[in-house]
Each structure stands twice: as C-alpha cells, then as structure tokens.
Amino acid sequence: MESGEMNNFLKVWLSVIISLFYCYFIGKIIPKGIARLLCLVPIVCLFVLVPLNLSSIHLGGTTAFFIAWLANFKLLLFAFGKGPLSSPSLSLAHFLAIACLPIKIQQNSSPKSHLNGHNKEIPGPTKPKKGHQTPINYAVKILLLALLLRVYDYSEYIHPTIMLVLYSFHIYFVLEIILAMVAALARLLLGLELEQQFNEPYLSTSLQDFWGRRWNIMVTNILRPTVYEPVLNICVRFVGRKWAPIPAVFGTFLVSALMHELIFYYLGRVRPTWEITWFFLLHGACLMTEIALKKALGHKWGLPRVVATPLTVGFVMLSGFWLFFPQLLRCRVDERAIGEYAAMGAFLKNFSALIFNTFQFQR
C-alpha cells in the first residue's frame, strides 16, 4: 500500500474527527429539528465526498462504510433528537466513537458505565454475552482467512463457482474480523459494552433471521430507525398495522441497495450496472413474501432447521453469485484486495526485520 494512500487516509480521518467535534457542539446549542438538520447537512455532504480521496479496498471501503453510510445515518437521526448520538449524557469521546465507528452500546449496561459521561472502568464479563463470539472463534476465522489467501495462489486450477464460494466466506470473515477489531478497540479505550456485529449467519433459518438477526447487525440497527420505522408509521394509515411491515421492509431494502451501490462506486469508480440493487430488491421481495406467509399461516409456518438453514444460506449464496459478485469482479476487488494483503505482508516482514536488526545491533 502506497505511502500516499496512508497520508490521504490520515487526512480523511482528521477531517472526520474535526467535523464530529462541530456536530457535538451543534447538538449542545441548536435544538433538534430543521435548524439542527440544516447545520448538519454540510457535514453529511462532506462525509459522502471524503471516501473519494481513498482508492484502496480496505482503507477506502471501510471508511466509506463507516462514514458515508453509518455516520451519516446517525447524524440524520441526531438532527431530530433520535438515535445513538442523542443521549444528553454522552461525553465528547463517546460521541466521536459512536458516530464514526460501527458500534452500538448495549442498552442494559451498568449505570456506572458510559451513560454517566465518565470513563470509569467496567468489569469485563466472565464469559461472552449471548450473540458474542469467543476469542477462539475469531482466531479460527483469522486462520481460515489466511488459508483462503493461500488457496488463491492456485485459483487458475479451481472452478469459477468454487471461487465464488470462497469469496463468499472471504467477505464474511473480513467483515466480521474488522468489525470485531473496531469493537474491541472501542471497548478497550472507552470501556463501552457493545452489542454483537454478526451472529453466525450460516445458521440462519429464514431470510428474516438472516437479515434481521444475524448478518451485519449494525446495519440492521441503523436502517430500522432511519427507514423501516418511518415507512411503517406512514403505511399503518393505509394498510393497517398487520400488513404495514411488508412495504416497510421493501423500503428498507431499497435504501440498503442504493447505499451498497454507493459503496461499490467508491470501491471501483465505475458506472453502476444495478445488479447490486436487483440483488437487494430480490431479497426484499422474498422477505416480504416470507412475512406475508407467516402472517397468513401463523404457527403453521416453518420448516425444520435441518431443511431451513441449507435453503436460506443456499439462496443467499446463489443469488449473490448471480447478482452481487459480478459487480465486485468488474471492479477487480479480488485482485486488488489480494495485492493489498501482499503489500501489508511485505511491510510487516520488513518492519520485523528492521526491529530484529536494531535489537541485534544494540546487543
């Protein structure tokens, strides 16, 4: 990875931190509503633009996800006094962390934790909370990711469909590991007790289970108050509370589709071909059908886990092969990501050699 990219990365995040300082103090002096929204709109626009200064997959992609999507949605909620940034007792440090990182504080945290605005130490749990993974679980996934990178050396001998399966696991491992590292850093530095990011999506028994409770839960948590609930409240007036969740689900998947198209543009800087949008609209339509069947059939709906899990995971993967991965491959994300891993490995190797030689010289 070039030094210029690292310099740009530092400049981008410095501008983000300064902007969030401004947002924090705006929240103290401007009441919630249209006035606060107008003060925050320039920052929202800036956060859409700053990822364009980065071209790498890992630095640029994660910055786009954290800032252009999650941070902007949190700021829009904050403008109207809603969302995780609106607690009046949040300290500046906690405001910055919650705004720019994909984390969510647990609602049942101790009164002596972050909510009082003081950095008091919180005793760590003796075992992982429900939905949280053990260090061994993450270690296994890191090992599997390393094995995948070795397998890619022989990609010309592997069937393209098998490569797509490997890419699916690669995306899952990378996302979960990156989000877990960010959460661990926030927990270590600020003493925040955080909710889980993933919950073993390969065990999903339905699309509702996959998208709502297992896959990238941070996105679900931010889409619910920004899109799902407002659309739900509007639709209740026209179709009633029983059926209002169906159009609300469709609206949520539509917004998610557009945000993914934006993220993919940051990654590849190529004109969108809208396969990503069709991928999410397909899943939105299927999830709407699933919800409608559950409401119509009630307790009669359901398949045994041994059948439901392979069907759910298989559908997600096959639809991804058809509509999701073509855009990734068109952006050469696979080649560029592997090149970045190689560059990082070379940097760590040279850095280790430098440290070792320095130590030997001092002796």
N, C-alpha and C positions, 0 to 999 in steps of 0.2 A: 504494500500500500504506500503510495507516494506521500512524501512529507507535506506537499501542498494540500492534499486531501485532509491530513490531520490538522493543519493550520486552519483550513476552512471549517472543519468540524468544531474546533475550539471557538472560533469566531461566531459560528451559528449558535452554539450553546451559551456563549456570553451574552449575545443579543436576546436570547430567550429568557435568561435569568433576569436581565435588566428589565425586560418587558413585563415579567411577572411581578417584579418589585412595584412597578407602576400599577398593575392590576390590583395588587393587595391594598395599596393606599387609596386607590379609587374606591374600593369597596368600603373603606372607612369613612369617606367624605361624601360619596354620592349615593343617594338611596336607590334601592333596587327598582328596576323598571326601565322605561325607554331611555331615560337620561343616562343611566349606567351603561346600557347597551351601546348607545352612541359613543361613549367614551372607550368602550372595549372593541368596537368594530375595527379601528386601525390595527390593533394587536392581532385580531383574528385574521385580517388580510396579510399582515406580516408573517404570521405562522404558516399561512398557505404558501408563501413565497420562499421562505428560508431554506426548505429542503432542496430547492433548485440549485443551491450552491454546493451540493454534495452529489457525487456520481457513483460512489461505491455501493455495493449491495447491502453490506452490514451496517455501516455508519449512516449512509443515506436512507436506507429502508427503515431502520429502527427510528431514526429521527423523524421521518415523515409520519410513521405510525404514532409515535408518542406525541408529536407537536401538531401536525396539520390535522390529525383526526381527534385523538383523545383530548389533548389540551384545549383545542378549540371548542369541542362539545362541552367540556367542563366550564369554560369561560362563558359560553352562551347560557348555560344553566345558572351560573353565578350572577349574570346580569339581572336575572329575575329572582334572585334570592333562593335558588334551589341548588341541589347537587352537593357534592362533597366539599366544595370550596366555601360554602355559605355558612358554616358553623362560626358564630361570632367569637368563639374561644380559640380558634386556630391561631397558632403562632405563625410568624413570618416563615420560619424554617419549614414548618409542616405544610403551610400553604404552597410554598415553592415545590416541595417534594410531591405533594398530591397532584398539583397542577401539571407538572411536566413528566411524571413517571406513571406507568400503567399499574397503579396500586390502588387498593381500596381498604380503608380501615375497617376492622371488624366492629360491628355495632355493639357487641357485648363486651367491649374492652373494659378493663378496670377503671374506676373513677380516677385513679392516680396515674393514668396514662396520658396520652396526648391531649385529651379533651380539656384538661385544665390549663393548657398552654405552657406547661413546664416540662423540662426534659428530665423527668425522674425515671430511674431505671425500673423496668418491668421484669419481674422474674420470668425466665423462659419456661415454657411448658415442659413437663417431663416426657411427653410423647406427642407426636404430631396430632394436631386437631383434625377433625373429620374433614376429608377432602384434601388435606395437605399430604405431601409426599415425604418419605424419609430420605435422609442423605444417601442411603444405599440405592434407592430408586433413581435418584438423579445421577449417581455415579454409573449405574448400569446404562442409562441413556447416553451419557457422555461417551462411554466405551463403545456403544453401538454406533454413535455418530462417527467416532474415529474409524471404526471398521468400515462404515459406508464410504468414507473418503478413500480408503484403500481399495475398495471394490471398484470405485470409479476409474481406477487406473486400467481396468480391463473392460471398460464399457463397450468397446468395439466388438467384444465377444458375447455380449449379453443382449437378449431380445429387447426391443424397444419397450414392450409392455412391462417387462420386469423392471426396466429402468424407471418407468413411471411409478411403479410400486415403491421402489427405493426412494425416489424423490418425495413421495408422499410421507414416508417415515422421516426423511431428512427435514422437511418443513416442520413436522410436528416436534421432532427433537429440538431443532434450533429455536423455535418459538418458546417452547416450554423452558428450555435451559436459560435463554436470555431473560425471560420474564422472571424466572426464579432467582437469577443472579441480581436483578434490579430489586426485587422484593427483599432479598437477603441483605443487600446494601442499605436499603431504607430501614429495615428492622435493626440493623447493627448501629447505624449512625444516629437514628432518631428515636429508637425504642418504640416504633409503631408495630402493633399487632395487626397483621394483614390477612385478608381473605385469599383463598387459593386462586390461581390463574387457570389451571387446567385440572380436570378431574377424570383422568383415564378415558378419553373419548372413544377408544377402541372397545369399550364395554357398553356403549350406547345401545339402548333397546328400541329407540324410535328417533325420528328426526327432532321431535320436541325435546327429547332427552339430550340428543347430541348438541343442538344449537342453544338450548336454554340452560342446560345444567353442567355441560362437560367441556365444550370447546371454547377456548379463549373467553373465559367468563367475564373478564374485564370489559370486553366489547359489548357483551350482553348487558352488563350493568350500566353502561353509558348510553346504549341505544334505548333502553327501557324508558328512562325519564325524558329523553330528548325527542324520541319519535313515537314509540309504542303507546305510551300513556296519553299524550295529546291527541293522537289519532283515535285512540279508543274512546276518549271522552267526547269527541265530535261524533263518532259513529253510533254511540249509545243513543243519541237523539233520533236517529233514523232507523236503526235496525234492532234496537234493544240491547240490553247488557249480555244476553246469552250469545248473540252472534256477532257482537261488535269486535271481539278479539280477532276474527278472521281478517277483515280489511286492515286492522291494526298490524297484524303480522305481515301482510303484504307490503304495507308502507314501510315497515322496519327493514325488510329485506331489500326494498328498492333503494333506500338510503344507504344501506350497507354496500349494495352493489356499486353505487356511484362513488362511495369513498374508496372501495377497492380499485375501481378504475383510476382514481386519482393516485393512489399508492403505486399502481403499476406504471403510471405515466412517469412518476418520479424515478422508478427503477430503470425504465428503458428509454424514456424520452421519445417514444414512437406514438404515432396516431392510434387511438384506441380502435379496436375492431369489435368491441362489445361482447365478446364471448364471456367475459367475467360477469357482465350484467345479466346475460342469459343464464349463467350458472346459478346466480343467487335468485333470480326470478323463478327458475325451475324449482329450486328448493323451497322458495316461499309458497309457490302454488301447491307443492306436495305437502308442505306442512299445514297449509290451510285445509287441504283435503283430510289430512290426519285429524286435525282438531274438529272438523265438522263431523267425521265419523264417530269420534269419541263422544261428542255431544249428542249425536243421534242414537247411538247404541248404548251409551252409558257403560255399566260394568261388564257388558258382554264383549267390549272391545279389548283386544290384547292377544299377543302371541307369546308362546313360551320363550324365555330368554335364549335358549339354545337355537331357536329359529330367528328371533327378532334381531339379535346382535349381528349375525352374519349378513342378514338382509340390509340392515341400516348401514353398517360400515361398508358393505359391498356397493350399495347405491351411491354413497358419498364418494367413494374412490372412483367408480366407473364414470360418474358424471363429471368428476374432476379431470379424468383422463380426456374426456370429450371436450369440455369447455374451459376448464381452469388452466391446465398445463400448456396448451398451445400458446397462450399469450406469454407465459413465463419463458418458454423456449424461444419464442420470437425475440424476446429481449436478451437472449443469451445469458439468462440469470444463472443457469447451471455452470457454464464455463467461467463466468466472471466470479462467482462465489468460490469455486474451487481454486481459481487463481489467487483470490484474497486469502484463502486458507494457507496456500503455499507461501505467499509473501509473509504472512504472520509467523508461520513456522520458521522461515529463514531468519526473520528478525529476532525471534526468541532464541534461536540457535546461536546467532552472532552475539546477542546480548549475554547469553550464558557463558560463551567462550571468553568474552571481554571480562566478565566478573571473575571467572576462574583464573585467567592470566594475571589480572590485577592482584588477586589473592596470592598467587604463587610468587609474584614479584616482591610483594611485601614480606613474604617469609624468607 
